[in-house]
Amino acid sequence: MLTAATLLIPRMRVSRQTSLNLFCLLWLLLLLKAASSSPLLRGNDPPPSSLPSGLYKGHTCIGCVLVVSVIEQLAQWHNSTVKAATERLCSYIPEKLQGFCYILAELYGPHIAELIDREMNADVVCHSLKLCKQDPGQPLCHLYSPPKVGLSTAIRKARRIVKTSKDLKNFMGFSSVCAFPLLANLCEKIKYPDNWDEERDSNCNGIWGVDPKDGIPYEEKFCKGADSQGVVLLGDSAGAHFHIPPEWMTVSQMSVKSFANLPVAFTNELDWPQFSEITGFLNSTIGGWTDSLYLRLRNRNRCNHRDLQNISKNGGSSGNLLHLIKSLARNQLLDNPATVIYATIGNDVCNGNNDTLASMTTPKEMLSNVMQALRYLDTRLPNGSHVILTGLVDGRFLWDNLHDRYHPLGQLNRDITYSQLYSFLDCLQVSPCRGWMTPNETLRNLTSERALQLSNVLKEIARSEKFANFDIFYMDFPLRQTAEKWHRMGGEPWQLIEPVDGFHPSQIAAALGTSITWQKALQEWPQVLGKENPFNDQIEAIFKDQGGH
């Protein structure tokens, strides 16, 4: 995994081309690391250790275009020189990265400034610096509308102005999106309370000690027979709650505070499971509000405190989830049962391949993958557990509600729509979902048709299959109900989609989805939620709130 620390190269004897590449890598995950959210592979093979060269080149181009765009817009917004704008951008990022940023600004600032001053846009700048490359037989990829003289002509002119020393070298690869077993229970491991936790909180639920009035351990008094359970998510980037703060590329909102969490965000693969629909436990700091299945189960029974695990991966699909599932932290004999949410809502149909339809998971593969996962769960989950299979999303919602809207990077000058962004990613062959993020209505419909076929596989599994240690249920991904509920609240459908990547459910969508899932469970599967603990008030009075975690 590439982290910000990786960029702290101590030696200064490095080519300017290489230096600019590093500069762009500071942001290349920010605009569309979602491009890596599509599956890096299908089937059951483990993910490769590094990105294919095509993806690497595509991300480098995205990073360059982003950085140059932000610098240009900062200069415009603050009515400053490009040099001052570059320094301003460096001043925003965390202090440990600033020194290197200033070095790069000194090395390349004059060249970028000269090109911008000659009214050359970010596409032209990055192609002229060979950070965006045109492969033989491929079109020139661009985010902005081409210059009047034509993109090729503008690039040739720019290259005459800036003489680059060397072609870009793939000197520095970075790993594919990592398996990220997020927030595996915040104790070292989940285990049955030791002697009813008379002396220590061995199971980490915040309840321990002995009631001095009657000598009964609090854990036994409050939690014995309380129908306690944990919650586990097996998911993808939506479950991990992928999010890129829009203020990172909206110059009117940029500040030191905006970038304060950048190193942590990089380390966590731009995932925010602490605010997510299933495992959220902290008040949201990225917009909207936090509501989660875990918090609702915890409020229903305070003995469920801290019993959560989010096993999600950016790019997670029914195939590669078979490897992630091995990190499940549950002892079948000693632990409480768990409710497991199986939700790979898009990556079995989403990919950036030229023949996207041929690269989608087939119903037969879906059946095989999911059944393997369920059989594994049957060997690990305590008896009395539950599994909810969530259907795939209908991603036509993306194009229908976003394509003609301005992306955060295009709001200042009203020059970049989501349609342009989707086309740019598609051209670079790094689209997270070529089947849905496309003007081709036929392709969008075919992608949704396959998604429905795969959802029907899940539905049939829930209807017909039986397992020894858990019962199994199915629910459609609640996007339609979420949109209807948000509309009744006065919201707009585009607000349910992440503004930067234009692909993932937003914080608002996650919170609203929780309430819909909870109501369905209450009405149709009340046994999944367990009974309400009558001692909740006493638990809170003695052990205080302790926060969601």
C-alpha positions in Angstrom: 0.0 0.0 0.0 1.3 3.4 -0.9 1.3 5.7 2.0 2.3 9.3 2.4 5.5 8.2 4.2 6.5 6.4 1.0 7.0 9.8 -0.6 9.6 11.1 1.7 12.7 10.4 -0.4 15.8 11.8 1.3 18.0 12.2 -1.8 17.6 15.3 -4.0 19.6 13.9 -6.9 16.6 12.8 -8.9 15.4 13.8 -12.4 12.8 16.5 -12.7 10.6 14.1 -14.4 10.8 11.7 -11.5 10.3 14.5 -9.0 7.1 15.6 -10.7 5.9 12.0 -10.7 6.3 11.9 -7.0 4.5 15.2 -6.6 1.6 13.9 -8.6 1.5 10.7 -6.5 0.6 12.8 -3.5 -2.8 13.3 -5.1 -3.2 10.5 -7.6 -5.2 8.5 -5.1 -7.3 11.5 -4.2 -9.2 12.3 -7.4 -9.9 8.7 -8.4 -8.4 6.0 -6.4 -11.9 4.8 -7.0 -10.5 3.7 -10.3 -8.9 0.9 -8.3 -12.2 0.1 -6.8 -13.1 -2.1 -9.7 -11.9 -5.7 -9.3 -8.3 -6.2 -10.1 -9.1 -9.7 -11.0 -11.9 -12.2 -11.3 -12.2 -15.6 -9.9 -10.4 -16.9 -6.8 -6.8 -16.0 -7.4 -5.3 -13.6 -4.8 -4.7 -10.0 -5.9 -1.4 -9.2 -7.7 1.3 -7.4 -5.7 1.3 -4.4 -8.0 -0.9 -2.6 -10.4 -0.6 -3.4 -14.1 1.5 -0.9 -16.0 -1.6 0.4 -17.8 -3.3 1.2 -14.5 -0.1 2.8 -13.2 0.1 5.1 -16.3 -3.5 5.9 -16.0 -3.3 6.9 -12.4 -0.2 8.9 -13.0 -2.0 10.9 -15.7 -5.0 11.4 -13.4 -2.7 12.6 -10.6 -0.9 15.1 -12.9 -4.1 16.5 -14.3 -5.5 16.9 -10.9 -2.5 18.7 -9.4 -2.1 21.0 -12.3 -5.8 21.8 -12.3 -5.8 22.6 -8.6 -2.7 24.8 -8.9 -4.3 26.7 -11.8 -7.6 27.2 -9.9 -5.8 28.3 -6.7 -4.1 31.0 -8.7 -7.4 32.1 -10.2 -9.3 32.0 -7.0 -6.7 33.9 -5.0 -5.7 36.2 -7.9 -2.1 35.1 -7.5 0.8 33.9 -9.6 1.1 30.2 -10.3 4.2 30.1 -8.2 2.3 31.5 -5.2 -0.5 29.1 -5.8 1.9 26.1 -5.8 3.4 27.3 -2.5 -0.1 27.8 -1.1 -1.0 24.2 -2.0 2.2 23.0 -0.3 1.3 25.0 2.8 -2.1 23.2 3.1 -0.7 19.7 3.3 0.6 18.2 6.6 3.9 19.6 7.8 5.9 16.4 7.3 5.1 16.5 3.6 5.7 20.2 3.1 9.4 20.2 2.7 9.4 17.7 -0.2 6.4 19.5 -1.7 8.3 22.8 -1.7 11.3 21.1 -3.4 9.2 19.8 -6.2 7.5 23.2 -6.5 10.9 24.8 -6.9 11.9 22.3 -9.5 8.8 22.3 -11.6 6.9 25.3 -10.7 8.4 27.5 -13.4 7.6 25.0 -16.2 4.0 24.6 -15.1 3.6 28.3 -14.6 4.9 29.1 -18.1 2.5 26.7 -19.7 -0.5 27.9 -17.6 0.4 31.5 -18.4 0.2 30.6 -22.1 -3.4 29.4 -21.4 -2.6 25.7 -21.8 -4.9 23.5 -19.7 -3.9 20.6 -17.4 -4.4 18.0 -20.2 -1.8 19.8 -22.4 0.6 20.3 -19.5 0.6 16.7 -18.5 0.9 15.3 -22.0 3.7 17.7 -22.7 5.5 16.4 -19.6 4.8 12.8 -20.7 2.9 12.1 -17.5 -0.1 11.4 -19.7 0.9 9.1 -22.6 -0.8 8.1 -25.8 -0.3 4.4 -26.5 0.0 3.4 -30.2 -3.4 3.2 -31.8 -5.1 4.8 -28.7 -6.8 8.3 -28.6 -5.4 11.2 -26.7 -7.1 11.1 -23.3 -8.3 14.5 -22.0 -10.5 15.7 -19.1 -11.1 19.2 -20.5 -12.5 20.3 -23.8 -9.7 20.4 -26.3 -8.1 23.7 -27.2 -9.3 25.5 -30.3 -6.1 24.6 -32.2 -6.6 20.9 -31.3 -5.1 18.9 -28.5 -2.3 17.4 -30.6 -1.2 20.8 -31.9 -1.3 22.3 -28.4 0.8 19.4 -27.0 3.5 19.8 -29.6 3.7 23.5 -28.9 4.0 22.9 -25.2 6.7 20.3 -25.7 8.7 22.8 -27.6 8.4 25.2 -24.7 9.4 22.7 -22.0 12.2 20.3 -22.8 11.8 17.4 -20.5 14.9 15.5 -19.7 13.7 11.9 -19.8 10.6 9.9 -20.4 8.7 8.9 -17.3 10.1 5.8 -15.7 8.1 3.3 -13.8 10.7 3.6 -11.1 8.2 3.4 -8.3 5.3 1.0 -8.3 2.7 0.8 -5.8 0.6 -2.1 -4.6 -2.9 -2.9 -5.6 -5.7 -2.0 -3.3 -4.9 -4.0 -0.2 -7.1 -6.5 1.6 -8.2 -4.3 4.5 -9.7 -6.2 7.4 -11.1 -3.1 8.9 -11.8 -2.6 12.6 -11.6 -6.2 13.4 -13.1 -6.0 16.9 -11.2 -3.3 18.8 -9.9 -5.7 21.4 -7.2 -8.2 20.4 -9.8 -10.8 19.7 -13.4 -11.6 20.6 -13.9 -14.3 23.2 -16.3 -15.5 25.7 -16.1 -13.6 29.0 -13.6 -15.1 31.4 -15.4 -16.1 34.6 -18.1 -13.6 33.7 -15.4 -10.8 33.7 -15.2 -10.5 37.4 -11.8 -9.0 37.3 -11.3 -7.7 33.8 -13.2 -6.9 30.6 -11.9 -9.9 28.7 -14.5 -9.7 25.9 -14.1 -5.9 25.5 -17.8 -5.0 25.8 -17.2 -2.5 28.5 -19.0 -4.5 31.3 -16.9 -6.1 34.1 -16.6 -6.4 37.8 -19.0 -7.5 40.6 -22.1 -5.8 41.9 -21.1 -5.1 45.6 -24.8 -5.3 46.6 -25.3 -9.0 45.8 -21.8 -10.3 44.6 -23.1 -11.2 41.2 -20.7 -10.3 38.3 -22.2 -7.5 36.2 -21.6 -9.4 33.0 -23.6 -12.3 34.3 -26.4 -10.1 35.7 -26.8 -7.9 32.6 -25.7 -10.2 29.6 -26.5 -13.8 30.5 -29.3 -14.9 28.2 -29.5 -11.4 26.7 -29.4 -12.7 23.1 -26.1 -10.8 22.6 -24.5 -10.9 19.1 -21.9 -9.3 16.9 -22.2 -7.8 13.5 -19.8 -8.6 10.6 -19.7 -7.1 7.1 -18.2 -8.9 4.1 -18.1 -6.2 1.5 -16.4 -4.0 -1.0 -15.4 -0.3 -1.2 -19.0 0.8 -0.5 -19.0 -1.3 2.7 -15.5 0.0 3.6 -17.1 3.4 3.0 -14.7 4.9 0.4 -14.7 8.6 0.4 -12.5 11.4 -0.9 -13.3 14.8 0.8 -14.4 17.2 -1.9 -12.7 20.1 -0.2 -9.4 18.4 -1.2 -10.0 19.6 -4.8 -12.4 22.5 -4.4 -10.2 25.5 -4.1 -12.8 27.7 -2.5 -12.9 25.3 0.4 -9.2 24.4 0.7 -7.4 25.1 3.9 -4.8 23.5 6.3 -7.8 22.0 8.1 -9.0 20.4 4.9 -5.9 18.3 4.5 -5.2 17.5 8.2 -6.4 13.9 7.9 -4.6 13.2 4.6 -2.0 10.9 6.0 -4.5 8.8 7.9 -6.8 8.7 4.8 -4.0 7.4 2.7 -3.1 4.8 5.2 -6.7 3.6 5.3 -7.0 3.4 1.5 -9.4 6.4 1.6 -11.9 4.1 3.5 -13.9 5.4 6.5 -15.6 2.3 8.1 -16.0 4.2 11.3 -18.9 6.1 9.6 -20.2 3.3 7.5 -23.7 1.8 7.1 -22.9 -1.5 8.9 -20.0 -0.8 11.2 -20.2 3.0 11.8 -19.5 3.9 15.4 -18.3 7.6 15.4 -20.1 10.8 14.6 -19.4 11.6 10.9 -16.8 14.2 10.1 -17.2 13.8 6.4 -20.7 15.2 6.0 -24.1 13.8 6.7 -24.5 11.8 9.9 -23.7 8.3 11.2 -26.3 5.6 11.5 -25.3 2.0 11.4 -26.5 -1.5 12.0 -23.9 -1.9 14.7 -25.0 1.2 16.6 -28.6 0.1 16.5 -27.8 -3.4 17.7 -25.7 -1.8 20.5 -28.6 0.5 21.5 -30.9 -2.5 21.5 -28.6 -4.5 23.7 -25.6 -2.7 25.4 -23.9 -6.1 25.8 -23.2 -5.9 22.0 -20.8 -3.1 22.7 -17.7 -3.2 20.5 -18.6 -6.5 18.8 -18.1 -5.6 15.2 -15.9 -6.5 12.3 -15.7 -4.9 8.9 -14.0 -7.2 6.3 -14.2 -5.1 3.2 -11.9 -4.4 0.3 -11.8 -1.7 -2.3 -12.5 -3.8 -5.4 -14.1 -6.6 -3.4 -16.1 -9.1 -5.4 -17.7 -12.5 -4.8 -14.4 -14.0 -6.1 -11.7 -12.2 -4.1 -13.9 -12.0 -1.0 -13.1 -15.8 -0.6 -9.6 -14.7 0.5 -10.7 -11.8 2.8 -13.2 -14.0 4.6 -10.4 -15.9 6.2 -9.8 -12.9 8.5 -13.1 -13.5 10.2 -12.5 -13.2 14.0 -15.1 -15.6 15.5 -14.7 -18.6 17.7 -17.5 -21.1 16.9 -17.5 -22.6 20.3 -16.9 -19.7 22.7 -18.2 -16.5 21.0 -21.7 -15.1 20.7 -23.5 -15.5 17.4 -23.1 -12.9 14.7 -25.2 -11.3 12.0 -23.2 -11.3 8.9 -24.0 -8.9 6.0 -22.7 -10.1 2.6 -22.7 -7.1 0.4 -20.6 -7.0 -2.8 -22.9 -4.6 -4.5 -21.1 -3.8 -7.7 -17.7 -5.2 -8.5 -19.0 -8.5 -10.0 -20.3 -6.4 -12.9 -18.0 -3.4 -12.6 -14.6 -3.3 -14.3 -12.7 -1.1 -16.6 -11.9 -3.6 -19.3 -12.5 -3.0 -23.0 -14.9 -5.9 -23.2 -16.6 -5.2 -19.9 -19.5 -7.6 -20.4 -17.1 -10.5 -20.9 -15.3 -9.6 -17.7 -18.4 -9.7 -15.5 -19.1 -12.5 -13.1 -21.5 -15.0 -14.6 -24.5 -16.4 -12.6 -22.7 -19.7 -12.5 -19.6 -18.2 -11.0 -21.6 -16.1 -8.6 -23.4 -19.2 -7.3 -20.1 -21.0 -6.8 -18.4 -18.1 -5.1 -21.2 -17.3 -2.7 -21.8 -21.0 -1.8 -18.0 -21.4 -1.0 -18.2 -18.3 1.2 -21.3 -19.6 3.0 -19.9 -23.0 3.6 -16.8 -21.4 5.1 -19.0 -19.3 7.4 -20.8 -22.4 8.5 -17.5 -23.7 9.9 -16.8 -20.5 11.7 -19.9 -18.9 12.9 -21.4 -19.9 16.3 -24.8 -21.6 16.1 -27.7 -19.2 16.1 -26.0 -16.7 13.7 -27.7 -15.0 10.8 -26.5 -14.1 7.2 -28.1 -11.4 5.1 -27.3 -11.5 1.4 -27.6 -8.0 -0.2 -28.4 -7.7 -3.9 -26.3 -5.7 -6.4 -27.1 -2.0 -6.9 -28.7 -0.7 -10.1 -25.9 1.6 -11.2 -27.9 3.4 -13.9 -28.6 5.7 -11.0 -25.1 7.2 -11.5 -25.5 8.4 -15.1 -29.2 9.4 -14.7 -28.4 11.7 -11.8 -24.8 12.9 -12.4 -23.8 13.0 -16.0 -24.7 16.6 -16.7 -23.7 18.0 -13.3 -20.4 19.7 -12.6 -17.7 17.7 -10.8 -16.1 19.5 -7.8 -13.0 20.2 -9.9 -15.2 21.8 -12.5 -17.5 23.9 -10.3 -15.2 27.0 -10.3 -15.2 27.4 -14.1 -18.2 25.2 -15.0 -16.0 23.2 -17.3 -15.9 19.6 -16.1 -19.0 17.4 -15.9 -19.2 13.9 -14.6 -19.8 12.8 -18.2 -16.4 14.2 -19.1 -14.8 12.6 -16.0 -16.3 9.2 -16.9 -15.0 9.5 -20.5 -11.5 10.5 -19.2 -11.3 7.5 -17.0 -12.6 5.2 -19.7 -10.0 6.5 -22.1 -7.3 5.8 -19.6 -8.7 2.4 -19.1 -9.1 2.9 -15.3 -12.8 3.4 -15.1 -14.2 1.8 -11.9 -17.3 0.7 -13.9 -17.2 1.0 -17.7 -20.7 -0.6 -17.8 -22.5 2.1 -15.9 -20.2 5.1 -16.2 -20.9 5.6 -19.9 -23.1 7.5 -22.2 -23.9 4.2 -23.9 -27.5 3.5 -22.7 -27.5 0.0 -24.1 -24.4 -0.9 -22.2 -25.8 0.6 -19.0 -28.9 -1.5 -19.4 -26.9 -4.7 -20.1 -24.8 -4.1 -17.0 -28.0 -3.7 -14.9 -29.4 -6.8 -16.5 -26.4 -8.8 -15.4 -26.5 -7.2 -11.9 -30.1 -8.4 -11.6 -29.2 -11.9 -12.7 -26.6 -12.0 -10.0 -29.0 -10.7 -7.4 -31.4 -13.4 -8.3 -28.7 -15.9 -7.7 -28.4 -14.6 -4.1 -32.2 -14.5 -3.7 -32.5 -18.2 -4.8 -29.6 -19.2 -2.4 -31.5 -17.5 0.5 -34.7 -19.3 -0.5 -33.4 -22.8 -1.0 -30.2 -23.3 0.9 -30.0 -24.4 4.6 -27.0 -24.3 6.9 -26.3 -25.8 10.3 -25.2 -22.7 12.2 -27.1 -19.8 10.7 -30.3 -18.9 8.9 -30.1 -16.9 5.7 -32.0 -14.0 4.2 -32.0 -11.8 1.1 -32.7 -8.2 0.6 -32.4 -5.9 -2.5 -29.9 -3.1 -2.2 -32.2 -0.3 -0.9 -31.2 2.5 -3.4 -34.7 3.2 -4.7 -36.2 3.3 -1.1 -33.2 5.5 0.0 -33.8 8.0 -2.9 -37.5 8.1 -2.1 -36.9 8.7 1.6 -34.3 11.4 0.8 -36.7 13.1 -1.6 -39.3 13.2 1.1 -36.7 14.9 3.3 -36.2 17.6 0.7 -32.9 16.2 -0.7 -31.7 15.6 -4.3 -30.8 12.2 -5.7 -27.3 13.3 -6.7 -26.5 13.9 -3.0 -26.6 10.2 -2.5 -23.5 9.7 -4.5 -19.9 10.5 -3.5 -19.2 13.9 -5.2 -15.5 13.2 -6.1 -15.5 9.7 -7.5 -19.1 9.9 -8.8 -19.5 6.2 -8.0 -19.9 5.2 -4.4 -22.8 5.8 -2.0 -22.4 8.9 0.0 -22.5 9.3 3.8 -26.2 10.4 3.5 -27.0 7.3 1.5 -25.3 5.1 4.1 -27.2 6.5 7.0 -30.6 6.3 5.2 -29.8 2.8 4.1 -29.4 1.7 7.7 -32.8 2.8 8.6 -34.4 1.0 5.7 -32.5 -2.2 6.5 -33.5 -2.0 10.1 -37.1 -1.5 9.4 -37.1 -4.5 7.0 -35.5 -6.7 9.7 -37.9 -5.5 12.4 -40.9 -6.4 10.2 -39.7 -9.6 8.5 -36.8 -11.1 10.5 -37.1 -9.8 14.1 -35.0 -12.8 15.3 -32.0 -11.3 13.5 -32.0 -8.3 15.8 -32.3 -10.1 19.0 -34.4 -8.9 22.0 -34.0 -5.6 23.7 -31.9 -5.8 26.8 -34.0 -4.6 29.9 -30.7 -3.7 31.7 -29.5 -1.1 29.1 -30.2 1.9 31.4 -28.4 0.2 34.3 -25.4 -0.7 32.1 -25.1 2.9 31.0 -25.5 4.3 34.5 -22.7 2.1 35.8 -20.3 2.0 32.9 -21.3 5.3 31.2 -21.7 5.7 27.4 -18.1 4.9 26.4 -18.9 6.1 22.9 -19.9 4.0 20.0 -16.6 2.1 20.3 
